[in-house]
């Protein structure tokens, strides 16, 4: 760094020629010292400015968390100048937190870091060991020039600002949805709920199902409405519930069914009901082999024997296909006798038969 009074000498400094460089002397523009290079009070002022920006960034990160919990989407307080106050507040606070860190870093580099120009020639082959050592030396010199070790105020305020940015990230994870609890273990099926066609919503009677036929079905609750005529389930709740409760009905000769102990009355006249969700990774299944009574998953070829309680006979699935206990209501329609007695969906380390 030039000292005051030696600007003319600095203006005529050139990079010394290095053997093998494609340009012997690329030259450098005249160097002009910055106010922070020669005035101590300007340097201290710039340092305080940078630390203030980092500190304000931390404050905005904290305000993001406050706005997240204080403003709820859909409430009267969530309107400001005709816009959603929650989204506006979250966007402004998080944006300012990131912006202030960026501005502070730029100010740090422009006013306080070393202002010495460096030229490095590019070479088409790997650097020599000497060049590598020189690079490490330059890296260490860069860290020294940045002053991060000598300027604890800037270093600590930057670390605090970056640490506070973790709070918005943690708080925003809440929007991924509620904790699952026991939601992975249950579906909307319950005793007396009718099994309906998944397209028309029509309830099904045994005489409407032919031997060898497969019907994609679901609970009647998805077609139910409340007293005001609004759907009981809609939006993402509907899709999540459907994904877990989807079933298939198949009919075969009763003599071809070998029920497990306790499952003797889970079918009606050779009609059985199984989850449509493969127990490997959750693909929907409907490839039905009428003669062999096998159900094939199209994703990874897991094969289930529906005549033998949905047992896996081939492929990577780790559990039998869950079976839904089924009976008839007073009008002769097929209904569930209960929810599945085992969890539906993909297997994992706590959900394996084998």
C-alpha positions, 0 to 999 in steps of 0.5 A: 500500500503506498504511503501519502506523498508517494503516489507518483512512485506508485503510479509507475510501479509495474509487475516484474516480468516472470520467466515464461509469462506470455506478456512480460509487463502487462502494466497496471493503472495508476493506484489512488489511495482511498480515504480509508487507506490514509485517514484513520477516522474514515477507516473506523467510520467504514468499519462501524458502517459495515458492522451496523449493516450486519447488525441490522441484517440480524434484526430483520431476520428476527423480525421475519420470525415475529411476522411469521407468527404474528400474521396469519394468512386469511385473517383480517390482520393479513391485509395491508394496502390491499395486499397480503400482510403476511407475505409482504412482511415475510418477503421484506424482512427476509429480503432486507436481511439478505440485502444488508449482508450483501451490502455490508460485504461489498462495503467491507471489500471496497473500503477496508480490504487490501486495495493492491492490484494483482495479476496472475497469468494462466497456464495451460498445464498443471502448476508446479509445486512452487506455484502451488505453494505460492497460491497457498501463500497468496491465500493466506495473504488474502485472509490477512489483507481482508482484516478479518482477524484484526477486525473482530467487530466486523467478524463477529457482526457478520457471524451473528448476521449469518447465524440469525439467517438460520432462524427464518429457515428453521421457522419456515420449515413449519410450512412443510406441514404438520408433524405426521404423528400417527397419520402414517398408521391410519386412513379415513376408512371406518366401520360402515363406510361404503366402498364406491367407484373412484370415478362415479362415486357410485356404491357397489353391490356384490352382484355388480362385480364379476369373477375376475374383475378389478374395480378401483375404489375409494371411501364414500366420504370423498363424495360427501358434503356438509349441511351447506353443500360443501365437500367434506374433503377438498384441496390438499387434504383431499389428495392426501386422504385419497393417496392413503385410502385408495383401494381395489376390489377383486372377485375370484372363486371362493375356493381360490381364497386361502384366508389367514386366521381371523380373516375368514369373514373379511370378504363377501362372496369371493370379493376382497378389498386391498390397498392400491398402494404398493408396499415397496415405494408407494406406486399405485397398482392395478395390473391384475392377472385374473387366472393366477390372482396375482397383482403386479406393480408396474414400477418395480414388478413386485407381485402380490398373491391376492388369493393368499392374503396379498402375500409378496411372491416376487419383487422388492416389496417387504410387506404383504398388501394390506387388506381391508375388512369388508361386509354389507350394510342393510341395503346390500352395499359393500362397506368397510368393517374397520380401518386397515389393521396394518399401515398402508404405503411404503415399507421402511425399517419399522415396517417390514415383514421380512 
